[in-house]
Amino acid sequence: MGAFAAGKNVTFIRKETVMSTQETYLEQIQYELKQTPSEYLPALLNIIHTFRESVCMNSAEDSFRIGWREIQNGQYEPISRLWDGIDK
């Protein structure tokens, strides 16, 4: 299955036809990285890092532990000040 994008022949892999493994994804990512001009690599790294942070969540236990530690260290704001400055 192919497609034409920006003057290049791009191959899309159908989920149904490929047994998805971590190695296959890593190979595809490495291929795409090699095709990316070096001046765009810092932005791409930022995108990948931000994506990973957004999908990888701490466990409930870890989140509670972190929140409890912040409270014990005084790293919190009173609820009454939660929305201060929101209209500015």
QUIZIZI-V658158 format. One line per field, one symbol per residue. ss: DSSP state (~ for helix, > for strand, _ for the rest). phi: phi as a letter, one per 30 degrees, with the letter a starting at -180 (. if undefined). psi: psi as a letter, one per 40 degrees, with the letter a starting at -180 (. if undefined). A space follows every 50 residues. Layout:
BEGIN
ss=???
phi=???
psi=???
END
This chain:
BEGIN
ss=_>>>>__>>>>__________~~~~~~~~~~~~~~__~~~~~~~~~~~~~ ~~~~~____~~~~~~~~~~~~~______~~~_______
phi=.bbcbhibdccccdedccddbeddddddddddddddeedcdeddeddddd deddcccddeddddddddddddcicacdedceceiddc
psi=hiihhfeihhhhhhddehhhidddddddddddddehideedddddddddd ddddehiiidddddddddddddeegiiiddedehede.
END
